[in-house]
Amino acid sequence: MSGVMDFYFDFISPFSYLAHTQLPDIAARHRRDIVYHPVELSALKLDGGNTGPTTRDMPLKYRYSGTDMQRWAGRYGVKITRPTGHAKGSDRLNKGAFLAEDRGLTRDYVTAAWQRVWRDGGDMSDETLIGDVAVELGWDRDEFLAFIDSADTEARYRASTRAAHDRGVFGVPTMMIGDEMWWGNDRLDFMEEFLAG
């Protein structure tokens, strides 16, 4: 490979899921390795000065967001279904990406997690779903759950979010190549033009 593509994501984000349905092929076409960076979107937004409500708290925007998600899914030829729940957030699922990184299986992990949450509409904070992602990858469920709930993993998660902020990331999905940044699923064309140029 000729370089890396940094990908900042949070499983709470449908547009991160949509971007990821395309990124592996884009990276392969341009001989790039994807480096995954799980971050806490809510903290990242606050660190960047975005104190506004979430899309879920704005009924008109939330309704439009669902339409927009379906349009993008149609363009990409993928399925997208809003999760049945996210009351406890996506932090535990995000933290699992660190064990995947340690085991060299980050792409497999994020793909499996996104399929359960955004393709199939599962509850991203449901412990059974989270554990099932680990089992799908051949991992011990209890070991995985202990890992994501550990103080060391929490520290890695905070450090990953802080490092993203320090690099200028303020939302997800964000893709970076060197110092060049693209925020949003709808910026993939611009990123690919850069890669081709």
KOLLO-93437 format. One line per 8 residues: number of its first residue (from 1); their letters; for each residue z, y, x of N, C-alpha, C. Coordinates in pm, whole numbers, plus 50000, padded with zeros to 5 digits. Layout:
<sites>
NUM	A	Z/Y/X/Z/Y/X/Z/Y/X; ...
</sites>
This chain:
<sites>
1	MSGVMDFY	50000/49881/50084/50000/50000/50000/50000/50125/50088; 49945/50232/50033/49930/50353/50114/50040/50455/50090; 50134/50427/50000/50239/50524/49974/50318/50485/49852; 50406/50575/49810/50492/50546/49697/50470/50647/49585; 50509/50606/49468/50513/50690/49349/50655/50678/49296; 50729/50787/49297/50865/50785/49245/50861/50805/49094; 50934/50721/49023/50936/50724/48877/51080/50737/48829; 51109/50849/48765/51242/50878/48712/51240/50850/48562
9	FDFISPFS	51335/50769/48516/51333/50723/48378/51474/50705/48323; 51481/50699/48191/51601/50664/48117/51552/50581/47999; 51616/50468/47972/51571/50382/47864/51582/50448/47726; 51652/50559/47717/51661/50632/47590/51527/50695/47552; 51439/50710/47650/51316/50787/47634/51196/50700/47595; 51142/50721/47474/51021/50646/47437/50901/50681/47524; 50899/50805/47572/50785/50847/47652/50793/50791/47794; 50913/50756/47840/50925/50681/47964/50867/50541/47946
17	YLAHTQLP	50899/50480/47832/50840/50348/47801/50688/50357/47800; 50635/50455/47729/50490/50468/47719/50428/50490/47857; 50489/50577/47937/50437/50600/48072/50437/50470/48152; 50544/50392/48139/50553/50271/48218/50451/50166/48176; 50401/50172/48054/50296/50077/48017/50168/50103/48096; 50156/50222/48154/50036/50261/48227/50056/50267/48378; 50176/50299/48422/50198/50328/48564/50166/50213/48659; 50202/50088/48628/50169/49983/48724/50019/49975/48753
25	DIAARHRR	49934/49991/48653/49790/49987/48676/49743/50108/48757; 49798/50225/48725/49762/50346/48800/49802/50330/48946; 49924/50282/48967/49973/50263/49104/49885/50164/49180; 49847/50055/49114/49763/49955/49180/49626/50013/49216; 49567/50092/49125/49436/50149/49152/49438/50241/49273; 49551/50303/49298/49561/50402/49406/49650/50355/49521; 49675/50224/49521/49748/50164/49633/49882/50231/49657; 49958/50240/49551/50092/50298/49556/50195/50196/49510
33	DIVYHPVE	50312/50203/49567/50426/50126/49520/50511/50217/49432; 50552/50168/49316/50641/50245/49230/50785/50226/49277; 50854/50337/49297/50998/50334/49328/51069/50386/49204; 51152/50302/49144/51218/50333/49017/51351/50403/49040; 51376/50507/48962/51499/50584/48972/51562/50598/48833; 51658/50512/48797/51724/50530/48669/51816/50652/48674; 51810/50733/48570/51892/50854/48562/51952/50867/48423; 52058/50944/48413/52117/50975/48283/52052/51103/48232
41	LSALKLDG	51965/51091/48133/51888/51205/48086/51976/51319/48038; 52081/51289/47964/52164/51397/47910/52228/51478/48022; 52275/51412/48128/52333/51484/48242/52227/51562/48317; 52110/51502/48332/52001/51568/48403/51959/51696/48332; 51952/51689/48199/51916/51808/48122/52021/51918/48136; 52147/51881/48127/52254/51980/48141/52253/52042/48281; 52235/51958/48383/52229/52009/48521/52114/52107/48538; 52006/52086/48461/51890/52173/48469/51898/52294/48378
49	GNTGPTTR	52009/52310/48306/52027/52426/48219/51976/52407/48078; 51937/52286/48041/51888/52258/47906/52007/52216/47820; 52058/52309/47742/52175/52281/47659/52138/52265/47512; 52009/52256/47483/51964/52244/47345/51994/52107/47286; 51975/52094/47155/51999/51966/47088/51895/51863/47128; 51927/51737/47107/51831/51631/47132/51726/51632/47020; 51615/51567/47045/51512/51555/46942/51567/51488/46817; 51658/51390/46835/51717/51320/46721/51796/51415/46631
57	DMPLKYRY	51843/51528/46687/51922/51623/46609/51837/51730/46541; 51705/51721/46555/51615/51818/46492/51519/51742/46402; 51546/51737/46271/51467/51650/46182/51316/51672/46187; 51271/51795/46192/51127/51819/46194/51065/51767/46324; 51130/51798/46435/51079/51752/46563/51088/51599/46574; 51195/51542/46521/51212/51397/46526/51100/51327/46449; 51068/51380/46331/50960/51321/46251/50827/51331/46327; 50800/51448/46383/50675/51464/46459/50673/51373/46581
65	SGTDMQRW	50787/51361/46647/50796/51277/46767/50754/51134/46736; 50794/51084/46618/50754/50949/46580/50603/50936/46565; 50541/51039/46507/50395/51038/46494/50329/51043/46631; 50382/51128/46718/50325/51142/46852/50337/51012/46931; 50453/50946/46919/50472/50818/46987/50367/50717/46942; 50342/50712/46812/50244/50616/46760/50103/50649/46807; 50072/50777/46816/49939/50815/46866/49919/50768/47010; 50021/50791/47093/50009/50748/47233/50004/50597/47243
73	AGRYGVKI	50087/50530/47164/50085/50383/47167/49947/50332/47126; 49886/50395/47026/49751/50358/46985/49650/50380/47095; 49661/50491/47164/49569/50519/47274/49581/50414/47383; 49704/50373/47412/49727/50276/47519/49709/50131/47474; 49701/50109/47343/49690/49971/47294/49818/49893/47307; 49933/49961/47290/50063/49894/47298/50140/49918/47169; 50244/49842/47151/50328/49854/47033/50450/49939/47067; 50492/50024/46975/50616/50099/46992/50691/50100/46859
81	TRPTGHAK	50820/50073/46867/50908/50068/46750/51037/50138/46786; 51080/50233/46703/51207/50299/46732/51320/50196/46734; 51411/50210/46830/51524/50116/46837/51609/50119/46711; 51668/50005/46679/51756/49999/46563/51886/50073/46590; 51917/50099/46716/52040/50171/46746/52045/50218/46890; 52122/50322/46910/52149/50375/47044/52278/50456/47042; 52371/50418/46953/52493/50495/46933/52573/50509/47063; 52572/50406/47145/52647/50410/47270/52560/50449/47387
89	GSDRLNKG	52437/50486/47359/52349/50533/47465/52284/50421/47545; 52218/50464/47651/52138/50372/47733/52198/50349/47871; 52315/50404/47897/52370/50401/48032/52382/50260/48090; 52433/50166/48010/52455/50032/48064/52321/49966/48099; 52222/49983/48013/52090/49928/48041/52030/49995/48165; 52047/50127/48177/51999/50199/48295/52063/50143/48423; 52193/50121/48417/52264/50075/48536/52218/49937/48583; 52169/49857/48490/52119/49725/48528/52004/49732/48626
97	AFLAEDRG	51932/49843/48626/51819/49858/48719/51864/49853/48864; 51990/49884/48891/52037/49879/49030/52050/49735/49078; 52095/49644/48992/52099/49504/49033/51957/49452/49052; 51866/49495/48963/51726/49456/48978/51670/49507/49110; 51707/49629/49147/51663/49683/49276/51716/49599/49391; 51844/49564/49383/51905/49483/49488/51836/49348/49503; 51779/49298/49394/51716/49167/49394/51564/49173/49403; 51511/49295/49420/51366/49310/49434/51289/49283/49305
105	LTRDYVTA	51352/49307/49190/51291/49276/49062/51294/49394/48965; 51288/49515/49018/51303/49631/48931/51194/49638/48825; 51069/49620/48864/50961/49628/48766/50978/49523/48656; 51017/49401/48693/51038/49297/48594/51151/49335/48499; 51258/49391/48555/51373/49429/48472/51337/49540/48374; 51277/49647/48424/51249/49759/48333/51146/49718/48228; 51052/49634/48265/50954/49586/48167/51023/49505/48058; 51109/49412/48097/51180/49329/48000/51270/49413/47910
113	AWQRVWRD	51339/49509/47969/51429/49594/47889/51350/49680/47791; 51243/49744/47838/51165/49828/47749/51100/49748/47638; 51057/49628/47666/50996/49547/47561/51096/49517/47451; 51218/49486/47488/51321/49456/47387/51360/49580/47307; 51364/49696/47374/51413/49817/47308/51302/49890/47234; 51195/49927/47305/51092/50014/47245/50972/49940/47189; 50943/49822/47242/50834/49745/47180/50886/49677/47054; 51003/49610/47066/51055/49529/46957/51157/49601/46869
121	GGDMSDET	51206/49719/46914/51298/49797/46833/51442/49752/46836; 51486/49690/46945/51624/49645/46955/51721/49759/46982; 51849/49731/46964/51956/49829/46988/51986/49832/47138; 51953/49942/47204/51965/49950/47349/52109/49945/47399; 52206/49967/47311/52346/49961/47354/52413/49830/47314; 52338/49739/47254/52392/49611/47210/52415/49519/47330; 52537/49472/47343/52571/49389/47459/52491/49260/47464; 52462/49203/47348/52383/49080/47346/52243/49106/47400
129	LIGDVAVE	52180/49214/47355/52046/49248/47405/52050/49271/47555; 52149/49347/47602/52159/49376/47745/52175/49247/47824; 52261/49161/47778/52280/49033/47846/52157/48945/47842; 52083/48950/47730/51962/48869/47716/51855/48911/47817; 51850/49041/47849/51754/49086/47952/51786/49018/48085; 51914/49011/48118/51954/48945/48243/51918/48798/48241; 51946/48732/48131/51917/48589/48121/51767/48563/48131; 51687/48652/48071/51541/48638/48080/51494/48637/48224
137	LGWDRDEF	51565/48709/48311/51528/48716/48452/51595/48606/48535; 51671/48519/48468/51734/48408/48538/51869/48442/48598; 51929/48551/48554/52058/48595/48607/52172/48545/48520; 52290/48539/48578/52410/48504/48504/52453/48623/48418; 52467/48601/48288/52501/48708/48194/52632/48779/48231; 52738/48702/48253/52869/48761/48279/52870/48840/48411; 52802/48785/48510/52792/48854/48639/52719/48987/48623; 52613/48986/48545/52535/49108/48520/52619/49212/48446
145	LAFIDSAD	52688/49170/48341/52769/49265/48263/52881/49323/48349; 52940/49240/48434/53044/49291/48525/52986/49392/48622; 52864/49366/48669/52798/49458/48763/52776/49594/48698; 52721/49596/48577/52687/49726/48516/52812/49804/48476; 52925/49735/48461/53048/49804/48423/53137/49838/48542; 53090/49811/48663/53173/49834/48781/53172/49981/48824; 53278/50020/48891/53290/50157/48942/53182/50185/49046; 53148/50086/49127/53044/50106/49228/52909/50136/49164
153	TEARYRAS	52877/50065/49057/52750/50090/48989/52750/50226/48921; 52863/50263/48863/52874/50397/48803/52850/50504/48909; 52904/50484/49029/52884/50581/49137/52737/50588/49177; 52670/50474/49182/52526/50474/49215/52446/50548/49108; 52485/50529/48983/52417/50594/48871/52433/50746/48879; 52555/50789/48906/52580/50934/48920/52501/50990/49039; 52499/50915/49149/52428/50961/49268/52277/50967/49244; 52223/50871/49169/52081/50871/49138/52044/50991/49052
161	TRAAHDRG	52128/51022/48954/52104/51137/48867/52113/51267/48947; 52212/51276/49033/52229/51397/49115/52112/51413/49212; 52068/51305/49274/51955/51313/49367/51828/51357/49294; 51811/51311/49171/51695/51354/49093/51701/51504/49067; 51816/51553/49026/51833/51697/49002/51804/51775/49130; 51859/51728/49241/51840/51798/49368/51693/51803/49409; 51615/51709/49359/51472/51705/49389/51390/51790/49291; 51457/51842/49187/51389/51927/49091/51356/51860/48959
169	VFGVPTMM	51401/51737/48940/51372/51665/48817/51465/51717/48707; 51409/51745/48590/51487/51800/48479/51470/51721/48349; 51383/51621/48351/51360/51540/48232/51288/51413/48270; 51268/51326/48170/51198/51201/48193/51092/51182/48085; 50987/51109/48118/50957/51050/48248/50908/51156/48346; 50948/51143/48470/50897/51227/48578/50842/51136/48687; 50722/51169/48730/50658/51098/48841/50643/51196/48956; 50671/51150/49076/50656/51235/49194/50584/51159/49304
177	IGDEMWWG	50495/51231/49370/50428/51183/49491/50449/51291/49595; 50533/51260/49692/50574/51364/49786/50646/51474/49709; 50601/51598/49727/50662/51711/49656/50592/51744/49525; 50485/51673/49492/50412/51698/49368/50482/51625/49252; 50501/51697/49140/50573/51643/49026/50490/51653/48898; 50502/51549/48816/50443/51549/48682/50550/51503/48586; 50577/51586/48483/50678/51552/48383/50609/51519/48252; 50635/51402/48201/50583/51365/48071/50473/51261/48076
185	NDRLDFME	50474/51175/47977/50371/51075/47960/50232/51138/47951; 50227/51260/47897/50097/51326/47878/50044/51393/48004; 50109/51370/48117/50062/51425/48244/50005/51320/48338; 49993/51198/48288/49943/51091/48375/49801/51117/48423; 49718/51179/48339/49582/51209/48380/49580/51306/48499; 49667/51408/48492/49674/51503/48604/49721/51434/48731; 49817/51343/48718/49864/51271/48836/49754/51185/48894; 49677/51120/48806/49571/51034/48859/49459/51116/48922
193	EFLAG	49432/51235/48869/49335/51323/48934/49382/51360/49074; 49510/51386/49088/49567/51417/49219/49548/51299/49315; 49579/51179/49265/49567/51059/49348/49423/51033/49390; 49331/51064/49301/49189/51040/49330/49130/51147/49420; 49196/51264/49424/49136/51380/49492/49161/51384/49639
</sites>
